[in-house]
């Protein structure tokens, strides 16, 4: 079974929505490994700050069925997908890694390109899985973080399920 990593983010009723998402992910996939939570400003629009974290787990679901399940969890929490995706979000669940798969040729953004673009994606991912290899470059995630020009501090809030 591949190890998968999911980015979890919210900037509306953050604690509540992240707790609900973690509960749904746990019900769907069992035990989760959970990073620290990082608070970051909204990127690309004016809005409340986000809480972002990464969870990892193993699954036997096909990658497309996994993505469908993540979208279902978002919808269950009230997320409405619009053509304007750069906006506040109740919950955002993005598949970052699916084992060591490079699935761009299948029309999927996996590994997600945002891993190398945004501190709020790489920092919790590398914290959680520092020795995992980024499939495109062959570098360990911890090495990629060490090479980054930024470093975030964890938020004060931690989900109850991470303690």
C-alpha positions, 0 to 999 in steps of 0.5 A: 500500500502506498504512503500518501500525504494530504495537505489540510487547510482552512481559513474559516472556523479553522479549528472546527473545520480541521478537526472535522476533516481529521475525524473524517480522514480517520474514519475513512483511512484509519490511523493518521500521522499528523504534522504541526499546524502552521498559520499563514497569510492567505496567498493570492487574495485578501482573507483570514489567515490559514491553518495548514498541516499535513497528514500521512497514511497508507491506503489501498485505494486507487489514486483517483478513488482517493481524490474522489474521497477527499473531494467528498469529505470537502463537500460533506463539510460544506465546501462548494467548488467554484471557478474562482478557487483562490478564495477563503475555504472551509476546508481544503484537502489536496493530495501531495504524494501518492507513494513514489508516483509521478502521475503528471502524464495521467493528468494528475498534479502528483507529486503536487507542484505546490510542494516546492512553491509554498512554505505552508506545504513543504514545511509540514510535509518535511516535518512529518516525512523528512526522509521521504524522497520527493519523486521528481528530484530524488531529494529527501523532503528534509533536504528540500526544506533545508535548502528553502529560504524560509522557515515557518513557526508552528501555530499555537493551536494543535488539533486534539487528535495530534496530542 
